[in-house]
């Protein structure tokens, strides 16, 4: 997987695609566990600040390391 697009020189769509590609929903929550990692949210909702260009990918990721 490539590095997350920088919020300063990427579009919202590029960042949204990166999140969708990095954290694909397989529609089997018992097998996947991503929604648990993201505190009940899907990846797109969890990374909304990143997608909107408000915070970096690393900053948002730090929210889920606790």
Predicted model as a PDB file, atoms N, CA, C, CB and O in Angstrom, pLDDT in the B-factor column:
MODEL        1                                                                  
ATOM      1  N   UNK A   1       0.848  -1.174   0.000  1.00 67.00           N  
ATOM      2  CA  UNK A   1       0.000   0.000   0.000  1.00 67.00           C  
ATOM      3  C   UNK A   1       0.892   1.236   0.000  1.00 67.00           C  
ATOM      4  CB  UNK A   1      -0.964  -0.001   1.221  1.00 67.00           C  
ATOM      5  O   UNK A   1       1.884   1.304   0.726  1.00 67.00           O  
ATOM      6  N   UNK A   2       0.529   2.188  -0.810  1.00 80.00           N  
ATOM      7  CA  UNK A   2       1.289   3.434  -0.874  1.00 80.00           C  
ATOM      8  C   UNK A   2       0.967   4.323   0.325  1.00 80.00           C  
ATOM      9  CB  UNK A   2       0.991   4.179  -2.187  1.00 80.00           C  
ATOM     10  O   UNK A   2       0.002   4.084   1.052  1.00 80.00           O  
ATOM     11  N   UNK A   3       1.782   5.338   0.513  1.00 93.00           N  
ATOM     12  CA  UNK A   3       1.529   6.294   1.591  1.00 93.00           C  
ATOM     13  C   UNK A   3       0.249   7.066   1.305  1.00 93.00           C  
ATOM     14  CB  UNK A   3       2.721   7.266   1.759  1.00 93.00           C  
ATOM     15  O   UNK A   3      -0.154   7.235   0.154  1.00 93.00           O  
ATOM     16  N   UNK A   4      -0.374   7.526   2.373  1.00 97.00           N  
ATOM     17  CA  UNK A   4      -1.597   8.317   2.242  1.00 97.00           C  
ATOM     18  C   UNK A   4      -1.299   9.622   1.518  1.00 97.00           C  
ATOM     19  CB  UNK A   4      -2.220   8.599   3.627  1.00 97.00           C  
ATOM     20  O   UNK A   4      -0.274  10.252   1.775  1.00 97.00           O  
ATOM     21  N   UNK A   5      -2.186  10.033   0.614  1.00 97.00           N  
ATOM     22  CA  UNK A   5      -1.983  11.316  -0.056  1.00 97.00           C  
ATOM     23  C   UNK A   5      -1.947  12.462   0.956  1.00 97.00           C  
ATOM     24  CB  UNK A   5      -3.092  11.558  -1.090  1.00 97.00           C  
ATOM     25  O   UNK A   5      -2.739  12.499   1.897  1.00 97.00           O  
ATOM     26  N   UNK A   6      -1.041  13.371   0.755  1.00 97.00           N  
ATOM     27  CA  UNK A   6      -0.907  14.533   1.623  1.00 97.00           C  
ATOM     28  C   UNK A   6      -2.120  15.447   1.433  1.00 97.00           C  
ATOM     29  CB  UNK A   6       0.417  15.298   1.326  1.00 97.00           C  
ATOM     30  O   UNK A   6      -2.577  15.648   0.308  1.00 97.00           O  
ATOM     31  N   UNK A   7      -2.637  15.995   2.525  1.00 97.00           N  
ATOM     32  CA  UNK A   7      -3.835  16.829   2.417  1.00 97.00           C  
ATOM     33  C   UNK A   7      -3.567  18.146   1.682  1.00 97.00           C  
ATOM     34  CB  UNK A   7      -4.387  17.120   3.803  1.00 97.00           C  
ATOM     35  O   UNK A   7      -4.505  18.776   1.193  1.00 97.00           O  
ATOM     36  N   UNK A   8      -2.315  18.566   1.599  1.00 96.00           N  
ATOM     37  CA  UNK A   8      -1.995  19.831   0.935  1.00 96.00           C  
ATOM     38  C   UNK A   8      -1.969  19.730  -0.582  1.00 96.00           C  
ATOM     39  CB  UNK A   8      -0.670  20.333   1.416  1.00 96.00           C  
ATOM     40  O   UNK A   8      -2.165  20.730  -1.273  1.00 96.00           O  
ATOM     41  N   UNK A   9      -1.729  18.532  -1.108  1.00 96.00           N  
ATOM     42  CA  UNK A   9      -1.629  18.436  -2.566  1.00 96.00           C  
ATOM     43  C   UNK A   9      -2.397  17.254  -3.143  1.00 96.00           C  
ATOM     44  CB  UNK A   9      -0.185  18.333  -2.969  1.00 96.00           C  
ATOM     45  O   UNK A   9      -1.951  16.612  -4.094  1.00 96.00           O  
ATOM     46  N   UNK A  10      -3.562  16.976  -2.553  1.00 97.00           N  
ATOM     47  CA  UNK A  10      -4.429  15.933  -3.093  1.00 97.00           C  
ATOM     48  C   UNK A  10      -5.872  16.409  -3.003  1.00 97.00           C  
ATOM     49  CB  UNK A  10      -4.236  14.585  -2.331  1.00 97.00           C  
ATOM     50  O   UNK A  10      -6.207  17.302  -2.223  1.00 97.00           O  
ATOM     51  N   UNK A  11      -6.699  15.802  -3.804  1.00 98.00           N  
ATOM     52  CA  UNK A  11      -8.116  16.180  -3.791  1.00 98.00           C  
ATOM     53  C   UNK A  11      -8.881  15.327  -2.779  1.00 98.00           C  
ATOM     54  CB  UNK A  11      -8.738  16.026  -5.203  1.00 98.00           C  
ATOM     55  O   UNK A  11      -8.403  14.288  -2.323  1.00 98.00           O  
ATOM     56  N   UNK A  12     -10.063  15.791  -2.448  1.00 97.00           N  
ATOM     57  CA  UNK A  12     -10.933  15.040  -1.550  1.00 97.00           C  
ATOM     58  C   UNK A  12     -11.215  13.647  -2.122  1.00 97.00           C  
ATOM     59  CB  UNK A  12     -12.253  15.805  -1.315  1.00 97.00           C  
ATOM     60  O   UNK A  12     -11.222  12.659  -1.387  1.00 97.00           O  
ATOM     61  N   UNK A  13     -11.444  13.577  -3.406  1.00 98.00           N  
ATOM     62  CA  UNK A  13     -11.722  12.277  -4.042  1.00 98.00           C  
ATOM     63  C   UNK A  13     -10.527  11.336  -3.967  1.00 98.00           C  
ATOM     64  CB  UNK A  13     -12.121  12.477  -5.500  1.00 98.00           C  
ATOM     65  O   UNK A  13     -10.710  10.136  -3.763  1.00 98.00           O  
ATOM     66  N   UNK A  14      -9.313  11.846  -4.127  1.00 97.00           N  
ATOM     67  CA  UNK A  14      -8.110  11.010  -4.002  1.00 97.00           C  
ATOM     68  C   UNK A  14      -7.992  10.442  -2.589  1.00 97.00           C  
ATOM     69  CB  UNK A  14      -6.844  11.823  -4.354  1.00 97.00           C  
ATOM     70  O   UNK A  14      -7.663   9.271  -2.400  1.00 97.00           O  
ATOM     71  N   UNK A  15      -8.267  11.290  -1.606  1.00 98.00           N  
ATOM     72  CA  UNK A  15      -8.182  10.831  -0.219  1.00 98.00           C  
ATOM     73  C   UNK A  15      -9.290   9.823   0.096  1.00 98.00           C  
ATOM     74  CB  UNK A  15      -8.266  12.027   0.745  1.00 98.00           C  
ATOM     75  O   UNK A  15      -9.045   8.833   0.785  1.00 98.00           O  
ATOM     76  N   UNK A  16     -10.501  10.064  -0.400  1.00 97.00           N  
ATOM     77  CA  UNK A  16     -11.613   9.121  -0.190  1.00 97.00           C  
ATOM     78  C   UNK A  16     -11.284   7.768  -0.820  1.00 97.00           C  
ATOM     79  CB  UNK A  16     -12.933   9.685  -0.787  1.00 97.00           C  
ATOM     80  O   UNK A  16     -11.521   6.727  -0.209  1.00 97.00           O  
ATOM     81  N   UNK A  17     -10.746   7.779  -2.025  1.00 97.00           N  
ATOM     82  CA  UNK A  17     -10.381   6.521  -2.701  1.00 97.00           C  
ATOM     83  C   UNK A  17      -9.299   5.780  -1.910  1.00 97.00           C  
ATOM     84  CB  UNK A  17      -9.886   6.802  -4.149  1.00 97.00           C  
ATOM     85  O   UNK A  17      -9.350   4.557  -1.779  1.00 97.00           O  
ATOM     86  N   UNK A  18      -8.324   6.521  -1.386  1.00 97.00           N  
ATOM     87  CA  UNK A  18      -7.270   5.897  -0.595  1.00 97.00           C  
ATOM     88  C   UNK A  18      -7.863   5.164   0.611  1.00 97.00           C  
ATOM     89  CB  UNK A  18      -6.251   6.953  -0.132  1.00 97.00           C  
ATOM     90  O   UNK A  18      -7.491   4.023   0.885  1.00 97.00           O  
ATOM     91  N   UNK A  19      -8.775   5.808   1.326  1.00 96.00           N  
ATOM     92  CA  UNK A  19      -9.401   5.183   2.498  1.00 96.00           C  
ATOM     93  C   UNK A  19     -10.215   3.965   2.081  1.00 96.00           C  
ATOM     94  CB  UNK A  19     -10.302   6.195   3.242  1.00 96.00           C  
ATOM     95  O   UNK A  19     -10.124   2.918   2.722  1.00 96.00           O  
ATOM     96  N   UNK A  20     -11.005   4.081   1.021  1.00 94.00           N  
ATOM     97  CA  UNK A  20     -11.806   2.940   0.551  1.00 94.00           C  
ATOM     98  C   UNK A  20     -10.921   1.775   0.133  1.00 94.00           C  
ATOM     99  CB  UNK A  20     -12.699   3.359  -0.621  1.00 94.00           C  
ATOM    100  O   UNK A  20     -11.249   0.620   0.404  1.00 94.00           O  
ATOM    101  N   UNK A  21      -9.808   2.063  -0.522  1.00 94.00           N  
ATOM    102  CA  UNK A  21      -8.900   1.002  -0.963  1.00 94.00           C  
ATOM    103  C   UNK A  21      -8.130   0.388   0.205  1.00 94.00           C  
ATOM    104  CB  UNK A  21      -7.921   1.546  -1.997  1.00 94.00           C  
ATOM    105  O   UNK A  21      -7.877  -0.817   0.222  1.00 94.00           O  
ATOM    106  N   UNK A  22      -7.762   1.206   1.165  1.00 94.00           N  
ATOM    107  CA  UNK A  22      -6.970   0.718   2.307  1.00 94.00           C  
ATOM    108  C   UNK A  22      -7.820  -0.082   3.290  1.00 94.00           C  
ATOM    109  CB  UNK A  22      -6.314   1.894   3.035  1.00 94.00           C  
ATOM    110  O   UNK A  22      -7.355  -1.067   3.863  1.00 94.00           O  
ATOM    111  N   UNK A  23      -9.051   0.339   3.480  1.00 91.00           N  
ATOM    112  CA  UNK A  23      -9.938  -0.301   4.456  1.00 91.00           C  
ATOM    113  C   UNK A  23     -11.237  -0.742   3.783  1.00 91.00           C  
ATOM    114  CB  UNK A  23     -10.241   0.662   5.630  1.00 91.00           C  
ATOM    115  O   UNK A  23     -12.294  -0.179   4.069  1.00 91.00           O  
ATOM    116  N   UNK A  24     -11.182  -1.723   2.908  1.00 88.00           N  
ATOM    117  CA  UNK A  24     -12.399  -2.145   2.205  1.00 88.00           C  
ATOM    118  C   UNK A  24     -13.362  -2.878   3.143  1.00 88.00           C  
ATOM    119  CB  UNK A  24     -12.038  -3.047   1.016  1.00 88.00           C  
ATOM    120  O   UNK A  24     -12.952  -3.706   3.956  1.00 88.00           O  
ATOM    121  N   UNK A  25     -14.618  -2.560   3.013  1.00 81.00           N  
ATOM    122  CA  UNK A  25     -15.651  -3.262   3.775  1.00 81.00           C  
ATOM    123  C   UNK A  25     -15.949  -4.575   3.058  1.00 81.00           C  
ATOM    124  CB  UNK A  25     -16.953  -2.388   3.926  1.00 81.00           C  
ATOM    125  O   UNK A  25     -16.270  -4.587   1.869  1.00 81.00           O  
ATOM    126  N   UNK A  26     -15.840  -5.679   3.794  1.00 79.00           N  
ATOM    127  CA  UNK A  26     -16.136  -6.976   3.196  1.00 79.00           C  
ATOM    128  C   UNK A  26     -17.529  -7.469   3.574  1.00 79.00           C  
ATOM    129  CB  UNK A  26     -15.092  -7.997   3.620  1.00 79.00           C  
ATOM    130  O   UNK A  26     -17.906  -8.594   3.247  1.00 79.00           O  
ATOM    131  N   UNK A  27     -18.301  -6.612   4.273  1.00 76.00           N  
ATOM    132  CA  UNK A  27     -19.682  -6.888   4.658  1.00 76.00           C  
ATOM    133  C   UNK A  27     -19.828  -8.169   5.482  1.00 76.00           C  
ATOM    134  CB  UNK A  27     -20.543  -6.983   3.423  1.00 76.00           C  
ATOM    135  O   UNK A  27     -20.833  -8.872   5.378  1.00 76.00           O  
ATOM    136  N   UNK A  28     -18.831  -8.458   6.288  1.00 72.00           N  
ATOM    137  CA  UNK A  28     -18.890  -9.590   7.201  1.00 72.00           C  
ATOM    138  C   UNK A  28     -18.198  -9.165   8.491  1.00 72.00           C  
ATOM    139  CB  UNK A  28     -18.220 -10.876   6.580  1.00 72.00           C  
ATOM    140  O   UNK A  28     -17.035  -9.489   8.728  1.00 72.00           O  
ATOM    141  N   UNK A  29     -18.931  -8.441   9.306  1.00 69.00           N  
ATOM    142  CA  UNK A  29     -18.337  -7.819  10.492  1.00 69.00           C  
ATOM    143  C   UNK A  29     -17.687  -8.823  11.442  1.00 69.00           C  
ATOM    144  CB  UNK A  29     -19.389  -7.043  11.236  1.00 69.00           C  
ATOM    145  O   UNK A  29     -16.718  -8.488  12.124  1.00 69.00           O  
ATOM    146  N   UNK A  30     -18.201 -10.034  11.492  1.00 71.00           N  
ATOM    147  CA  UNK A  30     -17.595 -11.033  12.368  1.00 71.00           C  
ATOM    148  C   UNK A  30     -16.197 -11.432  11.891  1.00 71.00           C  
ATOM    149  CB  UNK A  30     -18.487 -12.266  12.450  1.00 71.00           C  
ATOM    150  O   UNK A  30     -15.349 -11.798  12.704  1.00 71.00           O  
ATOM    151  N   UNK A  31     -15.954 -11.365  10.593  1.00 71.00           N  
ATOM    152  CA  UNK A  31     -14.653 -11.734  10.041  1.00 71.00           C  
ATOM    153  C   UNK A  31     -13.682 -10.552   9.998  1.00 71.00           C  
ATOM    154  CB  UNK A  31     -14.828 -12.301   8.645  1.00 71.00           C  
ATOM    155  O   UNK A  31     -12.483 -10.733  10.211  1.00 71.00           O  
ATOM    156  N   UNK A  32     -14.172  -9.384   9.735  1.00 76.00           N  
ATOM    157  CA  UNK A  32     -13.325  -8.233   9.443  1.00 76.00           C  
ATOM    158  C   UNK A  32     -12.853  -7.493  10.700  1.00 76.00           C  
ATOM    159  CB  UNK A  32     -14.068  -7.279   8.548  1.00 76.00           C  
ATOM    160  O   UNK A  32     -11.656  -7.442  10.983  1.00 76.00           O  
ATOM    161  N   UNK A  33     -13.776  -6.934  11.434  1.00 75.00           N  
ATOM    162  CA  UNK A  33     -13.447  -6.211  12.643  1.00 75.00           C  
ATOM    163  C   UNK A  33     -13.092  -4.744  12.472  1.00 75.00           C  
ATOM    164  CB  UNK A  33     -12.346  -6.877  13.289  1.00 75.00           C  
ATOM    165  O   UNK A  33     -12.811  -4.068  13.462  1.00 75.00           O  
ATOM    166  N   UNK A  34     -13.094  -4.223  11.235  1.00 77.00           N  
ATOM    167  CA  UNK A  34     -12.723  -2.818  11.032  1.00 77.00           C  
ATOM    168  C   UNK A  34     -13.653  -1.869  11.776  1.00 77.00           C  
ATOM    169  CB  UNK A  34     -12.730  -2.483   9.549  1.00 77.00           C  
ATOM    170  O   UNK A  34     -13.200  -0.872  12.337  1.00 77.00           O  
ATOM    171  N   UNK A  35     -14.942  -2.167  11.785  1.00 76.00           N  
ATOM    172  CA  UNK A  35     -15.876  -1.275  12.474  1.00 76.00           C  
ATOM    173  C   UNK A  35     -15.571  -1.226  13.967  1.00 76.00           C  
ATOM    174  CB  UNK A  35     -17.330  -1.730  12.244  1.00 76.00           C  
ATOM    175  O   UNK A  35     -15.768  -0.194  14.609  1.00 76.00           O  
ATOM    176  N   UNK A  36     -15.096  -2.323  14.516  1.00 79.00           N  
ATOM    177  CA  UNK A  36     -14.711  -2.336  15.928  1.00 79.00           C  
ATOM    178  C   UNK A  36     -13.489  -1.456  16.144  1.00 79.00           C  
ATOM    179  CB  UNK A  36     -14.427  -3.778  16.405  1.00 79.00           C  
ATOM    180  O   UNK A  36     -13.438  -0.684  17.101  1.00 79.00           O  
ATOM    181  N   UNK A  37     -12.522  -1.567  15.273  1.00 82.00           N  
ATOM    182  CA  UNK A  37     -11.315  -0.743  15.362  1.00 82.00           C  
ATOM    183  C   UNK A  37     -11.685   0.736  15.304  1.00 82.00           C  
ATOM    184  CB  UNK A  37     -10.325  -1.096  14.225  1.00 82.00           C  
ATOM    185  O   UNK A  37     -11.104   1.553  16.018  1.00 82.00           O  
ATOM    186  N   UNK A  38     -12.646   1.076  14.461  1.00 85.00           N  
ATOM    187  CA  UNK A  38     -13.051   2.460  14.269  1.00 85.00           C  
ATOM    188  C   UNK A  38     -14.227   2.854  15.165  1.00 85.00           C  
ATOM    189  CB  UNK A  38     -13.414   2.690  12.819  1.00 85.00           C  
ATOM    190  O   UNK A  38     -14.976   3.777  14.845  1.00 85.00           O  
ATOM    191  N   UNK A  39     -14.384   2.155  16.282  1.00 81.00           N  
ATOM    192  CA  UNK A  39     -15.382   2.490  17.304  1.00 81.00           C  
ATOM    193  C   UNK A  39     -16.797   2.554  16.738  1.00 81.00           C  
ATOM    194  CB  UNK A  39     -15.036   3.817  17.952  1.00 81.00           C  
ATOM    195  O   UNK A  39     -17.542   3.493  17.018  1.00 81.00           O  
ATOM    196  N   UNK A  40     -17.162   1.558  15.943  1.00 81.00           N  
ATOM    197  CA  UNK A  40     -18.511   1.458  15.404  1.00 81.00           C  
ATOM    198  C   UNK A  40     -18.768   2.245  14.132  1.00 81.00           C  
ATOM    199  CB  UNK A  40     -19.460   1.895  16.420  1.00 81.00           C  
ATOM    200  O   UNK A  40     -19.894   2.262  13.637  1.00 81.00           O  
ATOM    201  N   UNK A  41     -17.752   2.893  13.597  1.00 85.00           N  
ATOM    202  CA  UNK A  41     -17.905   3.674  12.369  1.00 85.00           C  
ATOM    203  C   UNK A  41     -17.293   2.905  11.206  1.00 85.00           C  
ATOM    204  CB  UNK A  41     -17.244   5.075  12.509  1.00 85.00           C  
ATOM    205  O   UNK A  41     -16.408   2.071  11.396  1.00 85.00           O  
ATOM    206  N   UNK A  42     -17.773   3.193  10.004  1.00 88.00           N  
ATOM    207  CA  UNK A  42     -17.059   2.658   8.857  1.00 88.00           C  
ATOM    208  C   UNK A  42     -15.833   3.536   8.618  1.00 88.00           C  
ATOM    209  CB  UNK A  42     -17.979   2.600   7.586  1.00 88.00           C  
ATOM    210  O   UNK A  42     -15.747   4.639   9.159  1.00 88.00           O  
ATOM    211  N   UNK A  43     -14.907   3.065   7.832  1.00 91.00           N  
ATOM    212  CA  UNK A  43     -13.632   3.765   7.637  1.00 91.00           C  
ATOM    213  C   UNK A  43     -13.820   5.169   7.073  1.00 91.00           C  
ATOM    214  CB  UNK A  43     -12.736   2.963   6.713  1.00 91.00           C  
ATOM    215  O   UNK A  43     -13.118   6.100   7.470  1.00 91.00           O  
ATOM    216  N   UNK A  44     -14.761   5.321   6.153  1.00 94.00           N  
ATOM    217  CA  UNK A  44     -14.985   6.639   5.560  1.00 94.00           C  
ATOM    218  C   UNK A  44     -15.446   7.652   6.607  1.00 94.00           C  
ATOM    219  CB  UNK A  44     -16.017   6.545   4.436  1.00 94.00           C  
ATOM    220  O   UNK A  44     -14.999   8.800   6.602  1.00 94.00           O  
ATOM    221  N   UNK A  45     -16.325   7.237   7.491  1.00 93.00           N  
ATOM    222  CA  UNK A  45     -16.798   8.130   8.558  1.00 93.00           C  
ATOM    223  C   UNK A  45     -15.677   8.397   9.557  1.00 93.00           C  
ATOM    224  CB  UNK A  45     -18.027   7.521   9.282  1.00 93.00           C  
ATOM    225  O   UNK A  45     -15.518   9.522  10.031  1.00 93.00           O  
ATOM    226  N   UNK A  46     -14.908   7.375   9.872  1.00 94.00           N  
ATOM    227  CA  UNK A  46     -13.819   7.517  10.840  1.00 94.00           C  
ATOM    228  C   UNK A  46     -12.743   8.480  10.329  1.00 94.00           C  
ATOM    229  CB  UNK A  46     -13.197   6.146  11.144  1.00 94.00           C  
ATOM    230  O   UNK A  46     -12.158   9.228  11.113  1.00 94.00           O  
ATOM    231  N   UNK A  47     -12.487   8.465   9.048  1.00 96.00           N  
ATOM    232  CA  UNK A  47     -11.444   9.304   8.452  1.00 96.00           C  
ATOM    233  C   UNK A  47     -12.004  10.546   7.757  1.00 96.00           C  
ATOM    234  CB  UNK A  47     -10.641   8.492   7.461  1.00 96.00           C  
ATOM    235  O   UNK A  47     -11.353  11.109   6.877  1.00 96.00           O  
ATOM    236  N   UNK A  48     -13.191  10.968   8.143  1.00 97.00           N  
ATOM    237  CA  UNK A  48     -13.818  12.112   7.497  1.00 97.00           C  
ATOM    238  C   UNK A  48     -12.963  13.379   7.590  1.00 97.00           C  
ATOM    239  CB  UNK A  48     -15.176  12.365   8.113  1.00 97.00           C  
ATOM    240  O   UNK A  48     -12.857  14.120   6.613  1.00 97.00           O  
ATOM    241  N   UNK A  49     -12.351  13.638   8.752  1.00 98.00           N  
ATOM    242  CA  UNK A  49     -11.484  14.823   8.864  1.00 98.00           C  
ATOM    243  C   UNK A  49     -10.329  14.765   7.873  1.00 98.00           C  
ATOM    244  CB  UNK A  49     -10.936  14.949  10.291  1.00 98.00           C  
ATOM    245  O   UNK A  49      -9.944  15.790   7.309  1.00 98.00           O  
ATOM    246  N   UNK A  50      -9.776  13.579   7.656  1.00 98.00           N  
ATOM    247  CA  UNK A  50      -8.696  13.424   6.676  1.00 98.00           C  
ATOM    248  C   UNK A  50      -9.244  13.642   5.262  1.00 98.00           C  
ATOM    249  CB  UNK A  50      -8.039  12.016   6.796  1.00 98.00           C  
ATOM    250  O   UNK A  50      -8.657  14.381   4.472  1.00 98.00           O  
ATOM    251  N   UNK A  51     -10.343  13.010   4.957  1.00 98.00           N  
ATOM    252  CA  UNK A  51     -10.931  13.129   3.619  1.00 98.00           C  
ATOM    253  C   UNK A  51     -11.264  14.584   3.311  1.00 98.00           C  
ATOM    254  CB  UNK A  51     -12.198  12.255   3.501  1.00 98.00           C  
ATOM    255  O   UNK A  51     -11.073  15.042   2.184  1.00 98.00           O  
ATOM    256  N   UNK A  52     -11.764  15.314   4.312  1.00 98.00           N  
ATOM    257  CA  UNK A  52     -12.120  16.727   4.129  1.00 98.00           C  
ATOM    258  C   UNK A  52     -10.899  17.641   4.110  1.00 98.00           C  
ATOM    259  CB  UNK A  52     -13.065  17.171   5.230  1.00 98.00           C  
ATOM    260  O   UNK A  52     -11.023  18.820   3.779  1.00 98.00           O  
ATOM    261  N   UNK A  53      -9.719  17.120   4.458  1.00 97.00           N  
ATOM    262  CA  UNK A  53      -8.495  17.915   4.449  1.00 97.00           C  
ATOM    263  C   UNK A  53      -8.289  18.726   5.721  1.00 97.00           C  
ATOM    264  CB  UNK A  53      -8.505  18.837   3.274  1.00 97.00           C  
ATOM    265  O   UNK A  53      -7.527  19.692   5.730  1.00 97.00           O  
ATOM    266  N   UNK A  54      -8.968  18.332   6.794  1.00 98.00           N  
ATOM    267  CA  UNK A  54      -8.873  19.053   8.058  1.00 98.00           C  
ATOM    268  C   UNK A  54      -7.665  18.597   8.872  1.00 98.00           C  
ATOM    269  CB  UNK A  54     -10.151  18.865   8.869  1.00 98.00           C  
ATOM    270  O   UNK A  54      -6.942  19.420   9.435  1.00 98.00           O  
ATOM    271  N   UNK A  55      -7.451  17.288   8.931  1.00 98.00           N  
ATOM    272  CA  UNK A  55      -6.323  16.716   9.670  1.00 98.00           C  
ATOM    273  C   UNK A  55      -5.627  15.685   8.791  1.00 98.00           C  
ATOM    274  CB  UNK A  55      -6.795  16.070  11.012  1.00 98.00           C  
ATOM    275  O   UNK A  55      -6.228  15.147   7.862  1.00 98.00           O  
ATOM    276  N   UNK A  56      -4.363  15.412   9.086  1.00 97.00           N  
ATOM    277  CA  UNK A  56      -3.603  14.444   8.292  1.00 97.00           C  
ATOM    278  C   UNK A  56      -4.058  13.024   8.598  1.00 97.00           C  
ATOM    279  CB  UNK A  56      -2.098  14.587   8.561  1.00 97.00           C  
ATOM    280  O   UNK A  56      -4.738  12.771   9.592  1.00 97.00           O  
ATOM    281  N   UNK A  57      -3.673  12.117   7.732  1.00 97.00           N  
ATOM    282  CA  UNK A  57      -3.978  10.700   7.927  1.00 97.00           C  
ATOM    283  C   UNK A  57      -3.408  10.220   9.259  1.00 97.00           C  
ATOM    284  CB  UNK A  57      -3.413   9.854   6.761  1.00 97.00           C  
ATOM    285  O   UNK A  57      -4.083   9.504   9.999  1.00 97.00           O  
ATOM    286  N   UNK A  58      -2.178  10.607   9.568  1.00 96.00           N  
ATOM    287  CA  UNK A  58      -1.530  10.181  10.816  1.00 96.00           C  
ATOM    288  C   UNK A  58      -2.271  10.721  12.039  1.00 96.00           C  
ATOM    289  CB  UNK A  58      -0.065  10.647  10.845  1.00 96.00           C  
ATOM    290  O   UNK A  58      -2.438  10.009  13.029  1.00 96.00           O  
ATOM    291  N   UNK A  59      -2.711  11.966  11.972  1.00 96.00           N  
ATOM    292  CA  UNK A  59      -3.439  12.550  13.107  1.00 96.00           C  
ATOM    293  C   UNK A  59      -4.733  11.795  13.385  1.00 96.00           C  
ATOM    294  CB  UNK A  59      -3.747  14.028  12.842  1.00 96.00           C  
ATOM    295  O   UNK A  59      -5.050  11.506  14.539  1.00 96.00           O  
ATOM    296  N   UNK A  60      -5.473  11.478  12.343  1.00 96.00           N  
ATOM    297  CA  UNK A  60      -6.726  10.742  12.528  1.00 96.00           C  
ATOM    298  C   UNK A  60      -6.424   9.324  12.999  1.00 96.00           C  
ATOM    299  CB  UNK A  60      -7.552  10.715  11.214  1.00 96.00           C  
ATOM    300  O   UNK A  60      -7.114   8.807  13.878  1.00 96.00           O  
ATOM    301  N   UNK A  61      -5.413   8.696  12.432  1.00 93.00           N  
ATOM    302  CA  UNK A  61      -5.047   7.334  12.830  1.00 93.00           C  
ATOM    303  C   UNK A  61      -4.702   7.260  14.313  1.00 93.00           C  
ATOM    304  CB  UNK A  61      -3.866   6.837  11.996  1.00 93.00           C  
ATOM    305  O   UNK A  61      -5.016   6.270  14.973  1.00 93.00           O  
ATOM    306  N   UNK A  62      -4.063   8.293  14.837  1.00 94.00           N  
ATOM    307  CA  UNK A  62      -3.721   8.336  16.251  1.00 94.00           C  
ATOM    308  C   UNK A  62      -4.961   8.236  17.144  1.00 94.00           C  
ATOM    309  CB  UNK A  62      -2.961   9.615  16.560  1.00 94.00           C  
ATOM    310  O   UNK A  62      -4.874   7.720  18.258  1.00 94.00           O  
ATOM    311  N   UNK A  63      -6.092   8.712  16.677  1.00 90.00           N  
ATOM    312  CA  UNK A  63      -7.336   8.619  17.461  1.00 90.00           C  
ATOM    313  C   UNK A  63      -7.711   7.167  17.753  1.00 90.00           C  
ATOM    314  CB  UNK A  63      -8.487   9.311  16.716  1.00 90.00           C  
ATOM    315  O   UNK A  63      -8.361   6.885  18.759  1.00 90.00           O  
ATOM    316  N   UNK A  64      -7.313   6.268  16.897  1.00 86.00           N  
ATOM    317  CA  UNK A  64      -7.739   4.876  17.001  1.00 86.00           C  
ATOM    318  C   UNK A  64      -6.659   3.959  17.564  1.00 86.00           C  
ATOM    319  CB  UNK A  64      -8.164   4.376  15.653  1.00 86.00           C  
ATOM    320  O   UNK A  64      -6.840   2.742  17.600  1.00 86.00           O  
ATOM    321  N   UNK A  65      -5.554   4.521  17.998  1.00 84.00           N  
ATOM    322  CA  UNK A  65      -4.480   3.733  18.592  1.00 84.00           C  
ATOM    323  C   UNK A  65      -4.654   3.597  20.092  1.00 84.00           C  
ATOM    324  CB  UNK A  65      -3.135   4.358  18.284  1.00 84.00           C  
ATOM    325  O   UNK A  65      -3.883   2.887  20.738  1.00 84.00           O  
ATOM    326  N   UNK A  66      -5.628   4.249  20.648  1.00 66.00           N  
ATOM    327  CA  UNK A  66      -5.842   4.232  22.099  1.00 66.00           C  
ATOM    328  C   UNK A  66      -6.781   3.145  22.496  1.00 66.00           C  
ATOM    329  CB  UNK A  66      -6.370   5.555  22.582  1.00 66.00           C  
ATOM    330  O   UNK A  66      -7.075   2.985  23.680  1.00 66.00           O  
TER     331      UNK A  66                                                      
ENDMDL                                                                          
END                                                                             
